[in-house]
Amino acid sequence: MFEFGQTVIRRRHERIPDPYNSDRTVAGTSWVEVEIHGAWVASSSSVSTQSATRNQILTMKSLFCPPDSDVHEGDQIVADGEVYIVEAVPSADVNPFTGWRPFREVPLKNDKG
């Protein structure tokens, strides 16, 4: 755990029964929120893209969280009043000799504009 880590919120759409196929579920309209304790959101990069019709800033960050955190691609992470989208989730590595598992680095993005 990071001694001075923060608590972030993971948002995911609730799963509801598919009205057309009872064997599966689909994303609903409500959010399910879960707190992830001892995490850390760090800056990675920011890029400003401008065109004649659009001015956009794309901010890339990384979420460092415990290896067993329930985070999936497409989830939202709320930290420091900002909402980030999870782009991908790498596997939680395990040291084959000791069983030690490092914190997971999860790439995030935030589009503004």
TORKE-287825 format. One line per 4 residues: for each residue x, y, z of N, C-alpha, C. Coordinates in nm, 4 decimals. Layout:
# residues N
X,Y,Z,X,Y,Z,X,Y,Z | ...
***
This chain:
# residues 113
0.0838,-0.1189,0.0000,0.0000,0.0000,0.0000,0.0879,0.1247,0.0000 | 0.0409,0.2257,-0.0700,0.1095,0.3542,-0.0651,0.0708,0.4218,0.0659 | 0.1704,0.4592,0.1440,0.1431,0.5193,0.2744,0.0577,0.6450,0.2609 | 0.0807,0.7226,0.1563,0.0043,0.8453,0.1362,-0.0843,0.8353,0.0117
-0.1302,0.7159,-0.0177,-0.2198,0.6942,-0.1316,-0.3541,0.7619,-0.1093 | -0.4381,0.7561,-0.2092,-0.5691,0.8183,-0.2012,-0.6774,0.7148,-0.2313 | -0.7993,0.7512,-0.2005,-0.9134,0.6677,-0.2353,-0.9733,0.7231,-0.3637 | -0.9890,0.6378,-0.4630,-1.0523,0.6773,-0.5885,-1.1815,0.5978,-0.6032
-1.2682,0.6451,-0.6892,-1.3962,0.5785,-0.7150,-1.3904,0.5135,-0.8525 | -1.4276,0.3862,-0.8587,-1.4401,0.3162,-0.9858,-1.5883,0.3087,-1.0197 | -1.6255,0.3597,-1.1375,-1.7640,0.3555,-1.1836,-1.7765,0.2568,-1.2988 | -1.8842,0.1787,-1.2933,-1.9135,0.0849,-1.4019,-2.0654,0.0799,-1.4171
-2.1120,0.0720,-1.5410,-2.2563,0.0604,-1.5625,-2.3073,-0.0700,-1.5016 | -2.4223,-0.0612,-1.4347,-2.4831,-0.1826,-1.3808,-2.5183,-0.2767,-1.4955 | -2.5226,-0.4049,-1.4676,-2.5616,-0.5045,-1.5673,-2.7084,-0.5397,-1.5448 | -2.7867,-0.5379,-1.6523,-2.9288,-0.5713,-1.6441,-2.9593,-0.6809,-1.7458
-3.0676,-0.7563,-1.7254,-3.1034,-0.8614,-1.8216,-3.1307,-0.8025,-1.9600 | -3.0846,-0.8700,-2.0621,-3.1101,-0.8291,-2.1997,-3.2561,-0.8598,-2.2309 | -3.3359,-0.7585,-2.2706,-3.4773,-0.7835,-2.2975,-3.5010,-0.8751,-2.4181 | -3.3985,-0.8930,-2.5016,-3.4146,-0.9755,-2.6210,-3.3524,-1.1148,-2.6084
-3.2670,-1.1338,-2.5060,-3.2002,-1.2621,-2.4882,-3.1781,-1.2847,-2.3390 | -3.2565,-1.3724,-2.2792,-3.2521,-1.3921,-2.1343,-3.1236,-1.4605,-2.0870 | -3.0400,-1.5085,-2.1779,-2.9151,-1.5745,-2.1407,-2.7988,-1.4773,-2.1215 | -2.8206,-1.3489,-2.1422,-2.7113,-1.2530,-2.1284,-2.7573,-1.1252,-2.0605
-2.6607,-1.0412,-2.0241,-2.6908,-0.9113,-1.9657,-2.6295,-0.8014,-2.0517 | -2.6809,-0.6807,-2.0349,-2.6304,-0.5648,-2.1080,-2.6084,-0.4515,-2.0077 | -2.5347,-0.3496,-2.0491,-2.5096,-0.2348,-1.9627,-2.6373,-0.1543,-1.9439 | -2.6663,-0.1226,-1.8187,-2.7820,-0.0400,-1.7875,-2.7448,0.1074,-1.7885
-2.8338,0.1906,-1.7371,-2.8098,0.3343,-1.7355,-2.7570,0.3844,-1.6018 | -2.7653,0.3047,-1.4976,-2.7174,0.3445,-1.3654,-2.5723,0.3015,-1.3456 | -2.5034,0.3746,-1.2581,-2.3641,0.3438,-1.2269,-2.3550,0.2634,-1.0984 | -2.2607,0.1717,-1.0933,-2.2226,0.1038,-0.9703,-2.0862,0.1616,-0.9337
-2.0752,0.2165,-0.8129,-1.9499,0.2792,-0.7704,-1.8842,0.1974,-0.6609 | -1.7524,0.1820,-0.6704,-1.6731,0.1083,-0.5722,-1.5513,0.1929,-0.5380 | -1.5198,0.2014,-0.4091,-1.3999,0.2735,-0.3667,-1.2777,0.1827,-0.3782 | -1.1685,0.2391,-0.4285,-1.0395,0.1694,-0.4314,-0.9476,0.2477,-0.3389
-0.9089,0.1848,-0.2291,-0.8256,0.2507,-0.1281,-0.6774,0.2283,-0.1575 | -0.5954,0.3230,-0.1146,-0.4510,0.3092,-0.1282,-0.4019,0.3200,-0.2708 | -0.4765,0.3884,-0.3548,-0.4383,0.4052,-0.4955,-0.3606,0.5354,-0.5124 | -0.3178,0.5594,-0.6351,-0.2435,0.6802,-0.6667,-0.2621,0.7089,-0.8144
-0.2990,0.8329,-0.8498,-0.3133,0.8740,-0.9894,-0.1971,0.9677,-1.0211 | -0.1195,0.9309,-1.1215,0.0004,1.0078,-1.1576,-0.0101,1.0598,-1.2997 | 0.0494,1.1760,-1.3225,0.0516,1.2349,-1.4565,0.1385,1.1544,-1.5490 | 0.0954,1.1494,-1.6741,0.1728,1.0805,-1.7755,0.2068,1.1793,-1.8873
0.1029,1.2389,-1.9503,0.1272,1.3379,-2.0551,-0.0017,1.4125,-2.0870 | 0.0131,1.5287,-2.1505,-0.0996,1.6058,-2.2024,-0.0650,1.6503,-2.3437 | -0.1634,1.6436,-2.4316,-0.1435,1.6843,-2.5699,-0.2587,1.7753,-2.6092 | -0.2263,1.8890,-2.6680,-0.3279,1.9805,-2.7184,-0.3405,1.9611,-2.8684
-0.4605,1.9269,-2.9123,-0.4843,1.9116,-3.0554,-0.5817,2.0199,-3.0988 | -0.5427,2.0950,-3.1996,-0.6260,2.2047,-3.2474,-0.6499,2.1908,-3.3965 | -0.7715,2.2271,-3.4353,-0.8044,2.2340,-3.5775,-0.8889,2.3586,-3.5970 | -0.9343,2.3814,-3.7174,-1.0145,2.5003,-3.7455,-1.1473,2.4984,-3.6706
-1.1955,2.3787,-3.6357,-1.3271,2.3684,-3.5715,-1.3223,2.3140,-3.4297 | -1.2043,2.2760,-3.3816,-1.2007,2.2106,-3.2507,-1.0702,2.2396,-3.1774 | -1.0828,2.2619,-3.0467,-0.9679,2.2773,-2.9598,-0.9841,2.1743,-2.8485 | -0.8936,2.0774,-2.8417,-0.9086,1.9670,-2.7476,-0.7777,1.9437,-2.6732
-0.7904,1.9072,-2.5451,-0.6746,1.8672,-2.4666,-0.6971,1.7234,-2.4224 | -0.6033,1.6371,-2.4573,-0.6087,1.4970,-2.4183,-0.5055,1.4766,-2.3081 | -0.5515,1.4402,-2.1889,-0.4634,1.4193,-2.0751,-0.4533,1.2707,-2.0460 | -0.3320,1.2217,-2.0404,-0.3065,1.0818,-2.0083,-0.2520,1.0741,-1.8664
-0.3061,0.9829,-1.7883,-0.2589,0.9599,-1.6525,-0.2516,0.8100,-1.6313 | -0.1967,0.7711,-1.5186,-0.1918,0.6306,-1.4810,-0.2483,0.6144,-1.3411 | -0.3289,0.5118,-1.3238,-0.3792,0.4743,-1.1926,-0.2911,0.3613,-1.1417 | -0.2313,0.3799,-1.0256,-0.1567,0.2742,-0.9595,-0.2456,0.2222,-0.8480
-0.2792,0.0933,-0.8531,-0.3735,0.0365,-0.7574,-0.3305,-0.1036,-0.7171 | -0.3850,-0.1552,-0.6059,-0.3520,-0.2908,-0.5648,-0.3819,-0.3899,-0.6777 | -0.3033,-0.4978,-0.6874,-0.3176,-0.5905,-0.7994,-0.4520,-0.6617,-0.8059 | -0.5248,-0.6688,-0.6961,-0.6542,-0.7367,-0.6970,-0.7715,-0.6407,-0.7151
-0.7440,-0.5148,-0.7508,-0.8509,-0.4168,-0.7718,-0.9363,-0.4555,-0.8914 | -1.0683,-0.4403,-0.8767,-1.1632,-0.4754,-0.9823,-1.1777,-0.3570,-1.0778 | -1.0889,-0.3498,-1.1767,-1.0882,-0.2419,-1.2758,-1.0820,-0.3060,-1.4134 | -1.1715,-0.2612,-1.5028,-1.1775,-0.3159,-1.6381,-1.1752,-0.2038,-1.7411
-1.1380,-0.2377,-1.8628,-1.1403,-0.1418,-1.9717,-1.2808,-0.0845,-1.9862 | -1.2893,0.0484,-2.0041,-1.4186,0.1151,-2.0192,-1.4749,0.1697,-1.8892 | -1.4204,0.1273,-1.7728,-1.4653,0.1832,-1.6450,-1.4260,0.3296,-1.6373 | -1.4884,0.4011,-1.5461,-1.4488,0.5383,-1.5172,-1.3827,0.5414,-1.3801
-1.2809,0.6255,-1.3664,-1.2130,0.6468,-1.2394,-1.2311,0.7933,-1.2035 | -1.2820,0.8189,-1.0826,-1.2993,0.9552,-1.0343,-1.1919,0.9806,-0.9291 | -1.1065,1.0801,-0.9562,-0.9984,1.1157,-0.8639,-0.9757,1.2657,-0.8701 | -0.9653,1.3271,-0.7548,-0.9391,1.4712,-0.7456,-1.0392,1.5540,-0.8262
-1.1649,1.5112,-0.8310,-1.2686,1.5859,-0.8999,-1.2699,1.5685,-1.0507 | -1.1824,1.4871,-1.1049,-1.1764,1.4609,-1.2487,-1.2258,1.3194,-1.2775 | -1.2814,1.3000,-1.3967,-1.3278,1.1679,-1.4395,-1.2391,1.1209,-1.5535 | -1.1814,1.0028,-1.5358,-1.0922,0.9434,-1.6348,-1.1530,0.8136,-1.6853
-1.1191,0.7772,-1.8069,-1.1671,0.6525,-1.8665,-1.0510,0.5534,-1.8699 | -1.0777,0.4307,-1.8275,-0.9760,0.3258,-1.8299,-0.9601,0.2784,-1.9732 | -0.8389,0.2916,-2.0269,-0.8127,0.2510,-2.1653,-0.7789,0.1032,-2.1774 | -0.7073,0.0501,-2.0823,-0.6669,-0.0907,-2.0854,-0.6227,-0.1299,-1.9452
-0.6311,-0.2569,-1.9150,-0.5874,-0.3048,-1.7846,-0.4848,-0.4152,-1.8060 | -0.3600,-0.3888,-1.7679,-0.2601,-0.4947,-1.7804,-0.2830,-0.6031,-1.6770 | -0.2295,-0.7191,-1.7021,-0.2458,-0.8282,-1.6062,-0.1715,-0.7950,-1.4776 | -0.2158,-0.8562,-1.3692,-0.1499,-0.8379,-1.2407,-0.0349,-0.9383,-1.2331
0.0862,-0.8890,-1.2512,0.2035,-0.9760,-1.2536,0.2275,-1.0402,-1.1172 | 0.2887,-1.1587,-1.1200,0.3249,-1.2304,-0.9986,0.4685,-1.2798,-1.0142 | 0.5534,-1.2493,-0.9151,0.6897,-1.2981,-0.9179,0.6873,-1.4496,-0.9000 | 0.7430,-1.5267,-0.9937,0.7335,-1.6724,-0.9860,0.8159,-1.7332,-0.8727
0.9091,-1.6575,-0.8175,0.9938,-1.7108,-0.7111,0.9403,-1.6801,-0.5715 | 0.8790,-1.5614,-0.5556,0.8354,-1.5205,-0.4216,0.6845,-1.5075,-0.4083 | 0.6127,-1.4971,-0.5216,0.4682,-1.4759,-0.5162,0.4306,-1.3298,-0.4961 | 0.5309,-1.2423,-0.4893,0.5061,-1.0996,-0.4696,0.4342,-1.0419,-0.5910
0.3354,-0.9550,-0.5646,0.2577,-0.8914,-0.6718,0.2720,-0.7401,-0.6607 | 0.3306,-0.6736,-0.7608,0.3429,-0.5279,-0.7567,0.2088,-0.4607,-0.7829 | 0.2034,-0.3313,-0.7514,0.0844,-0.2542,-0.7857,0.0673,-0.2556,-0.9364 | -0.0576,-0.2474,-0.9790,-0.0901,-0.2461,-1.1209,-0.0907,-0.1026,-1.1721
-0.0356,-0.0807,-1.2899,-0.0432,0.0500,-1.3545,-0.1499,0.0423,-1.4624 | -0.2544,0.1245,-1.4473,-0.3690,0.1231,-1.5383,-0.3718,0.2547,-1.6162 | -0.3591,0.2522,-1.7499,-0.3616,0.3750,-1.8285,-0.5015,0.4388,-1.8298 | -0.5035,0.5695,-1.8069,-0.6284,0.6464,-1.8050,-0.6207,0.7582,-1.9084
-0.7376,0.8051,-1.9514,-0.7388,0.9229,-2.0387,-0.8541,1.0139,-1.9961 | -0.8397,1.1411,-2.0301,-0.9400,1.2422,-1.9992,-0.9454,1.3359,-2.1182 | -1.0581,1.3410,-2.1864,-1.0745,1.4287,-2.3025,-1.1504,1.5535,-2.2612 | -1.0974,1.6687,-2.2973,-1.1687,1.7943,-2.2730,-1.1689,1.8743,-2.4018
-1.2869,1.9201,-2.4379,-1.2971,2.0036,-2.5573,-1.3684,1.9366,-2.6701
***
